[in-house]
Amino acid sequence: MAITVNIYYSGINGNAKKFAKEMVSSGIVGNILAENGNLKYEYFFPMNDEETVLLIDSWEDQHSIDVHHASPMMAKITELREKYDLHMRVERYVSDEAGISETDRSFIKE
């Protein structure tokens, strides 16, 4: 059962993109990707909102997320969020163990 957390970071003056770029350039993202249980940690930029960045953060299980949240890395992330004065909106999803249905697969080109 994978858990995916979508975090929408919003700011002003391009700060959300600056935050994401610094997360990557500082090596924090690479360190998170190397953590046990991390499946994905990737930023996306919505086309209709220049001041928001979407982080898709996926983990094998809740324990992996808890270990990540207890790590010293979280202080660095919090510091960067404060540096760029970002606000967050969070969505959380648990994977469907049954997978993609055959009906839905008919719409997917692989």
C-alpha positions as CSV (number, residue, x, y, z in Angstrom):
1,M,0.0,0.0,0.0
2,A,1.7,3.2,-1.2
3,I,0.8,6.5,0.3
4,T,1.0,9.6,-1.9
5,V,0.9,13.1,-0.6
6,N,0.3,16.0,-2.9
7,I,1.6,19.3,-1.4
8,Y,0.7,22.5,-3.2
9,Y,3.2,25.2,-2.2
10,S,2.0,28.8,-2.9
11,G,3.8,32.1,-2.5
12,I,4.4,35.3,-4.3
13,N,7.1,36.7,-6.7
14,G,8.0,33.2,-7.9
15,N,9.0,32.0,-4.4
16,A,7.4,28.6,-4.8
17,K,9.6,27.8,-7.9
18,K,12.7,29.3,-6.1
19,F,12.0,26.9,-3.2
20,A,11.7,23.9,-5.4
21,K,14.9,24.8,-7.3
22,E,16.8,25.2,-4.0
23,M,15.4,21.9,-2.7
24,V,16.9,20.2,-5.7
25,S,20.2,22.2,-6.0
26,S,20.9,21.9,-2.2
27,G,20.8,18.1,-2.5
28,I,17.8,17.7,-0.1
29,V,15.6,16.1,-2.8
30,G,18.4,13.6,-3.6
31,N,18.7,12.8,0.0
32,I,14.9,12.2,0.3
33,L,14.9,10.0,-2.8
34,A,17.6,7.9,-1.1
35,E,15.5,7.4,2.1
36,N,14.1,3.9,2.8
37,G,10.6,3.7,1.6
38,N,10.6,6.7,-0.7
39,L,9.0,6.0,-4.0
40,K,8.8,9.5,-5.6
41,Y,9.6,13.1,-4.7
42,E,9.0,15.3,-7.7
43,Y,7.9,18.9,-8.3
44,F,5.5,20.0,-11.0
45,F,4.4,23.5,-12.1
46,P,0.7,24.1,-12.8
47,M,0.2,25.9,-16.1
48,N,-2.7,28.1,-14.8
49,D,-1.0,29.2,-11.5
50,E,2.5,30.8,-11.7
51,E,2.7,31.1,-8.0
52,T,2.2,27.4,-7.1
53,V,4.3,24.3,-7.2
54,L,3.0,20.8,-6.8
55,L,5.1,18.2,-5.0
56,I,4.1,14.6,-5.5
57,D,5.7,12.7,-2.5
58,S,5.1,9.0,-2.4
59,W,6.1,6.4,0.2
60,E,5.8,2.7,0.7
61,D,3.9,3.0,4.0
62,Q,3.1,5.3,7.0
63,H,6.2,4.1,8.9
64,S,8.5,5.4,6.1
65,I,6.7,8.8,6.2
66,D,7.0,8.9,10.0
67,V,10.8,8.2,9.9
68,H,11.2,10.9,7.2
69,H,9.2,13.4,9.3
70,A,11.4,12.6,12.4
71,S,14.6,13.2,10.4
72,P,16.8,16.3,10.8
73,M,16.1,16.9,7.1
74,M,12.7,18.2,8.0
75,A,14.2,21.2,9.8
76,K,16.0,22.1,6.6
77,I,12.8,21.8,4.6
78,T,10.9,23.9,7.2
79,E,13.7,26.6,7.1
80,L,13.4,26.8,3.3
81,R,9.6,27.0,3.4
82,E,9.9,29.9,5.9
83,K,12.7,31.6,3.8
84,Y,10.3,31.7,0.9
85,D,7.2,32.4,3.0
86,L,5.2,29.5,1.5
87,H,1.7,28.3,2.3
88,M,0.6,24.7,1.8
89,R,-2.4,22.8,0.8
90,V,-2.1,19.0,1.3
91,E,-4.0,16.0,-0.3
92,R,-3.3,12.4,0.8
93,Y,-4.0,9.3,-1.2
94,V,-3.6,5.6,-0.5
95,S,-3.0,3.3,-3.5
96,D,-5.7,1.1,-4.8
97,E,-4.5,-2.4,-4.2
98,A,-6.6,-3.7,-7.1
99,G,-4.7,-1.5,-9.5
100,I,-6.1,0.0,-12.7
101,S,-9.3,-1.6,-13.9
102,E,-9.6,-3.1,-17.4
103,T,-12.2,-0.4,-18.3
104,D,-9.8,2.4,-17.3
105,R,-6.9,0.7,-19.2
106,S,-8.8,1.1,-22.4
107,F,-8.1,4.8,-22.2
108,I,-4.3,4.5,-21.5
109,K,-1.7,4.3,-24.2
110,E,1.5,2.8,-23.0
